[in-house]
Amino acid sequence: MHSRSLLLISALALSACAVGPNHKTPDVTDITPAQWRWQTAAPRDDHPRGDWWQVFKDSELNRLETLAVHNSPSLQAAIARVDQARAGARISTAPWSPDIRLNGDASREQTSGNLPTPVPVDIPRGRINSFSTMIDLSYEIDFWGKVRRQVESARATADSASANYYNALLTLTGDVAAQYFLLRSSDAELDALRRTISLREKFKNLLQDKFQAGAIPETDLARAVTELATAKAELADVKRQRQEASDTLALLCGQPASSFTLSERPIVAKAPPTIPAGVPASAIERRPDVAAAERIVKARNADIGVATADYFPAVKLTASGGYLTKDIDTLFGADSRVWSIGPSVSLPITALSVIRFNVKRQKALREEAIADYRQTVLSAIRDVETSLAQTRYLKEQAAAVSEAHTAATKATDLIRESYERGSLSYFELLDAERTRLQTERQTAQIAAQRHLATVRLIKALGGGW
């Protein structure tokens, strides 16, 4: 009795172990800026982010984001990939339970009348019926933790797929916001160009009357016609850009481009919402791409244990029980019962070199995953630093362009008054008007770029801060 208890305890102890290295998040303190206060911790991409685009307080943007989240085929494909990975993780747990199968068989055979026998005995040929109903059981004891490592790998892969879904969601919503602000920037440029075209048409008509009266040379009229045609060409180009942004938005929102329309509404040249500049490294832990890369490292680490377990004996318990008879009428009779039970042990001998190289391969795959993880962290740091720089310098640029636009507008008004008094030429007025239009378009473009920089910063922080 004592020996049986000892044997049972030993078996349980063995089944509790798992060969191969345990997972440890790769250390990236050597590549993280010291001021970021990096903390080695589990990914926190599961922390709630909310609808980050609502910080822009734009009802139309909110509507488009909701439309994209519910209708984007690319996001639906990402959801399907998560379901696949989770199903795979559930499948990986199957070896924890015995494999039980019910088998039924019926056959009729004829035996040979010339069977070879050690004793010269005539055995007549005959016909034999066979009927059986059997339950077969097979169970491999997970002494070395191979199954547990397989489950660990499958679950880490499923977690990575889930993180990739959130990355796809973040990319989708970020792209929608980016295209939306580009479209609104085009609206502002269209408004500026239409006002400029209207003004230039008036001047062209005025100059045409003066030319017909012989008050001005033909060069002034030709210059006015040129400037008007140039503005119309620029208007057509901005219309093209707007249509391209609209078509891209339709694609992102899962809508046909032919029926997707957005009314014009120029972007407001005001500062976008402020995102805190102090970014600890814990913010990067919310990035789904960093989380996905870390979980791939965990999966590859578990795969080493799966490969290492092949070095050790595979212990399997098999059992079979049921009924076997020659006459179907007696199939379920007591005398037709049969059963068998017993263990089996399989130990590799000639395959040891194959196992060794497979373990080496799995270790190399883990090193590759670690390198990819570090590269993802470096990319995350780059994204944050670049986005912070963009928000800072675009703010300075916006202030300078705003000052230039104010001055250009005032100068244009003064030059127009001088031209109408006859003290300045039309060429000076054209130059002033061209500068004013340029600064007005730059104001709209920089306003959009500032909003885009804010979107990029939010994405760089994993959709939150």
KEDREN-880822 format. One record per residue (C-alpha): residue in one letter; x negated, y negated, z. Coordinates in steps of 0.1 Angstrom, whole numbers, padded with zeros to 4 digits, always signed. Example, Ala and Ser with C-alpha at 12.3 -4.5 7.8 and 13.67 -1.06 7.14 Angstrom:
2
A-0123+0045+0078
S-0137+0011+0071
//
This chain:
465
M+0000+0000+0000
H-0028-0024+0009
S-0046-0016-0024
R-0014-0023-0044
S-0010-0057-0027
L-0046-0066-0034
L-0042-0056-0070
L-0010-0078-0073
I-0028-0108-0057
S-0057-0104-0081
A-0034-0102-0111
L-0016-0134-0100
A-0049-0152-0094
L-0061-0143-0128
S-0029-0153-0144
A-0032-0187-0127
C-0065-0195-0144
A-0069-0209-0179
V-0102-0208-0198
G-0115-0238-0216
P-0121-0274-0205
N-0094-0294-0188
H-0084-0326-0205
K-0099-0359-0195
T-0091-0392-0212
P-0122-0403-0231
D-0141-0432-0215
V-0141-0463-0236
T-0155-0488-0211
D-0186-0492-0232
I-0166-0507-0261
T-0141-0528-0242
P-0148-0564-0233
A-0156-0568-0196
Q-0130-0596-0192
W-0103-0573-0203
R-0106-0554-0170
W-0103-0520-0187
Q-0087-0493-0166
T-0091-0456-0175
A-0055-0444-0172
A-0029-0424-0190
P-0012-0440-0219
R+0017-0462-0209
D+0034-0465-0242
D+0066-0452-0226
H+0070-0485-0207
P+0101-0504-0220
R+0093-0531-0245
G+0128-0544-0253
D+0138-0562-0285
W+0106-0583-0287
W+0118-0602-0318
Q+0145-0620-0297
V+0118-0643-0283
F+0121-0662-0316
K+0158-0670-0308
D+0169-0665-0344
S+0203-0648-0348
E+0196-0639-0385
L+0163-0622-0376
N+0180-0603-0348
R+0206-0591-0373
L+0180-0579-0398
E+0160-0561-0371
T+0191-0542-0360
L+0199-0534-0396
A+0164-0520-0401
V+0163-0500-0369
H+0195-0483-0378
N+0191-0478-0415
S+0154-0475-0424
P+0147-0442-0441
S+0110-0443-0430
L+0121-0446-0394
Q+0146-0417-0398
A+0117-0396-0412
A+0096-0404-0382
I+0125-0393-0359
A+0127-0360-0379
R+0089-0355-0373
V+0094-0359-0336
D+0122-0333-0336
Q+0100-0309-0355
A+0071-0314-0330
R+0094-0309-0300
A+0109-0278-0315
G+0073-0265-0321
A+0065-0272-0284
R+0096-0251-0273
I+0086-0223-0296
S+0051-0222-0281
T+0066-0212-0247
A+0082-0180-0262
P+0052-0158-0252
W+0059-0165-0215
S+0089-0142-0218
P+0089-0105-0229
D+0097-0098-0266
I+0128-0076-0264
R+0143-0061-0295
L+0172-0037-0302
N+0165-0013-0330
G+0189+0011-0346
D+0180+0038-0372
A+0196+0066-0391
S+0179+0089-0415
R+0181+0123-0433
E+0149+0140-0445
Q+0139+0173-0460
T+0108+0191-0447
S+0084+0211-0469
G+0084+0249-0469
N+0047+0249-0476
L+0034+0230-0446
P-0003+0238-0438
T-0006+0257-0405
P-0035+0273-0386
V-0016+0306-0384
P-0002+0321-0416
V+0035+0317-0407
D+0062+0311-0432
I+0082+0280-0423
P+0112+0275-0444
R+0121+0241-0456
G+0149+0224-0440
R+0170+0192-0438
I+0169+0171-0406
N+0192+0143-0395
S+0179+0117-0371
F+0199+0090-0353
S+0184+0066-0327
T+0192+0034-0308
M+0162+0019-0290
I+0153-0011-0269
D+0117-0021-0274
L+0099-0044-0249
S+0065-0060-0254
Y+0048-0085-0231
E+0012-0098-0232
I+0000-0109-0197
D-0015-0143-0199
F-0045-0135-0177
W-0068-0161-0194
G-0043-0189-0199
K-0042-0186-0237
V-0005-0192-0238
R-0007-0220-0214
R-0033-0237-0235
Q-0011-0232-0266
V+0018-0248-0248
E-0004-0276-0236
S-0016-0282-0272
A+0019-0281-0286
R+0033-0305-0260
A+0005-0329-0266
T+0011-0328-0303
A+0048-0335-0297
D+0039-0364-0275
S+0016-0377-0302
A+0045-0374-0327
S+0067-0394-0303
A+0040-0421-0300
N+0038-0422-0338
Y+0075-0428-0340
Y+0072-0458-0317
N+0043-0469-0339
A+0065-0466-0369
L+0092-0486-0351
L+0068-0513-0341
T+0054-0515-0377
L+0089-0517-0392
T+0102-0544-0369
G+0069-0563-0373
D+0071-0561-0411
V+0108-0573-0410
A+0098-0603-0389
A+0068-0611-0412
Q+0088-0610-0444
Y+0116-0630-0428
F+0093-0659-0419
L+0076-0658-0453
L+0111-0661-0468
R+0120-0690-0446
S+0087-0707-0455
S+0097-0703-0492
D+0130-0719-0483
A+0112-0750-0469
E+0090-0752-0500
L+0120-0749-0522
D+0137-0778-0504
A+0106-0800-0507
L+0101-0792-0544
R+0138-0799-0552
R+0136-0833-0536
T+0104-0840-0554
I+0118-0829-0587
S+0149-0851-0582
L+0126-0881-0574
R+0103-0874-0604
E+0133-0871-0627
K+0145-0906-0616
F+0110-0920-0622
K+0107-0903-0656
N+0141-0918-0667
L+0130-0952-0654
L+0097-0950-0672
Q+0114-0938-0704
D+0136-0969-0704
K+0105-0991-0698
F+0086-0974-0726
Q+0115-0979-0750
A+0115-1015-0740
G+0077-1017-0747
A+0069-1025-0711
I+0045-0996-0704
P+0022-0975-0725
E+0032-0940-0736
T+0005-0924-0714
D+0025-0934-0683
L+0056-0916-0696
A+0036-0886-0707
R+0021-0884-0672
A+0055-0885-0656
V+0068-0858-0679
T+0038-0836-0670
E+0042-0841-0633
L+0079-0832-0635
A+0072-0801-0655
T+0045-0791-0631
A+0069-0794-0601
K+0095-0773-0620
A+0069-0746-0626
E+0059-0746-0590
L+0096-0743-0581
A+0100-0712-0603
D+0069-0696-0587
V+0082-0702-0551
K+0116-0688-0562
R+0097-0657-0574
Q+0079-0654-0541
R+0112-0657-0522
Q+0129-0630-0543
E+0100-0607-0536
A+0102-0613-0499
S+0140-0607-0501
D+0135-0574-0520
T+0110-0563-0494
L+0134-0571-0466
A+0161-0551-0483
L+0137-0521-0485
L+0128-0524-0449
C+0164-0526-0439
G+0174-0496-0459
Q+0196-0517-0483
P+0197-0518-0521
A+0178-0549-0533
S+0204-0556-0560
S+0231-0564-0534
F+0209-0579-0506
T+0211-0616-0502
L+0201-0642-0476
S+0212-0678-0477
E+0185-0704-0478
R+0174-0719-0444
P+0141-0737-0443
I+0118-0727-0415
V+0116-0752-0386
A+0082-0767-0382
K+0081-0761-0345
A+0058-0741-0324
P+0065-0703-0321
P+0070-0688-0286
T+0039-0687-0265
I+0024-0653-0257
P+0001-0652-0226
A-0036-0654-0236
G-0050-0634-0207
V-0048-0598-0220
P-0060-0570-0196
A-0068-0537-0212
S-0037-0522-0197
A-0018-0540-0224
I-0036-0519-0250
E-0024-0488-0232
R+0011-0496-0244
R+0000-0494-0281
P+0016-0463-0295
D-0013-0457-0319
V-0037-0456-0290
A-0014-0432-0271
A-0010-0410-0302
A-0048-0408-0306
E-0053-0399-0269
R-0027-0371-0271
I-0044-0357-0302
V-0076-0355-0281
K-0056-0336-0254
A-0042-0312-0280
R-0076-0305-0295
N-0091-0300-0260
A-0064-0273-0253
D-0072-0256-0286
I-0107-0249-0273
G-0091-0229-0245
V-0069-0210-0269
A-0100-0201-0290
T-0121-0192-0259
A-0094-0168-0246
D-0101-0145-0276
Y-0134-0135-0260
F-0115-0117-0232
P-0094-0085-0233
A-0057-0088-0243
V-0036-0068-0219
K-0001-0059-0231
L+0027-0040-0215
T+0050-0021-0238
A+0081-0001-0231
S+0108+0016-0251
G+0140+0033-0241
G+0172+0045-0258
Y+0188+0075-0275
L+0175+0099-0301
T+0195+0128-0316
K+0200+0149-0346
D+0238+0146-0344
I+0255+0113-0342
D+0283+0128-0320
T+0257+0133-0292
L+0238+0100-0297
F+0248+0085-0264
G+0247+0117-0244
A+0225+0122-0213
D+0203+0147-0231
S+0196+0123-0259
R+0179+0097-0237
V+0142+0090-0244
W+0118+0064-0230
S+0081+0055-0229
I+0061+0029-0210
G+0025+0020-0207
P-0002-0007-0209
S-0026-0014-0237
V-0059-0032-0237
S-0076-0048-0267
L-0111-0061-0266
P-0129-0077-0296
I-0163-0062-0306
T-0171-0069-0342
A-0151-0102-0342
L-0172-0119-0315
S-0191-0139-0341
V-0158-0151-0356
I-0146-0161-0322
R-0178-0179-0314
F-0176-0200-0346
N-0139-0207-0341
V-0147-0221-0306
K-0174-0242-0322
R-0150-0254-0348
Q-0124-0264-0321
K-0151-0283-0302
A-0160-0302-0334
L-0123-0310-0339
R-0121-0324-0304
E-0152-0345-0310
E-0135-0358-0342
A-0104-0367-0322
I-0125-0385-0296
A-0142-0405-0323
D-0108-0413-0339
Y-0095-0424-0304
R-0125-0447-0299
Q-0120-0461-0334
T-0083-0468-0326
V-0092-0486-0294
L-0118-0507-0313
S-0091-0515-0338
A-0067-0525-0311
I-0093-0548-0295
R-0100-0563-0329
D-0063-0569-0336
V-0058-0587-0302
E-0088-0609-0306
T-0080-0617-0342
S-0044-0625-0334
L-0054-0647-0304
A-0078-0666-0326
Q-0052-0671-0353
T-0027-0685-0329
R-0053-0709-0314
Y-0067-0722-0347
L-0034-0723-0365
K-0021-0745-0338
E-0050-0769-0344
Q-0044-0767-0381
A-0007-0774-0377
A-0015-0805-0356
A-0039-0818-0383
V-0016-0811-0412
S+0014-0827-0393
E-0007-0859-0389
A-0018-0858-0425
H+0018-0854-0436
T+0030-0883-0415
A+0002-0905-0430
A+0009-0893-0465
T+0046-0900-0462
K+0039-0935-0449
A+0013-0941-0476
T+0037-0930-0503
D+0064-0954-0491
L+0039-0983-0491
I+0025-0975-0525
R+0061-0971-0539
E+0069-1006-0526
S+0037-1020-0542
Y+0045-1002-0575
E+0080-1016-0576
R+0065-1051-0571
G+0041-1044-0599
S+0009-1046-0579
L-0001-1010-0583
S-0001-0986-0613
Y+0021-0955-0616
F-0009-0933-0614
E-0016-0944-0578
L+0020-0936-0570
L+0017-0902-0586
D-0014-0894-0565
A+0003-0905-0533
E+0035-0885-0541
R+0014-0854-0550
T-0005-0856-0517
R+0028-0860-0498
L+0043-0829-0515
Q+0011-0809-0508
T+0011-0818-0471
E+0048-0810-0468
R+0043-0776-0484
Q+0013-0770-0462
T+0035-0778-0431
A+0060-0751-0441
Q+0033-0726-0449
I+0014-0731-0416
A+0047-0729-0397
A+0052-0695-0412
Q+0016-0685-0406
R+0020-0694-0369
H+0050-0673-0366
L+0033-0644-0384
A+0003-0647-0360
T+0027-0644-0331
V+0042-0613-0346
R+0008-0598-0351
L-0002-0606-0315
I+0030-0589-0302
K+0023-0559-0324
A-0014-0559-0312
L-0001-0557-0277
G+0021-0527-0285
G+0054-0547-0287
G+0050-0564-0253
W+0027-0581-0229
//
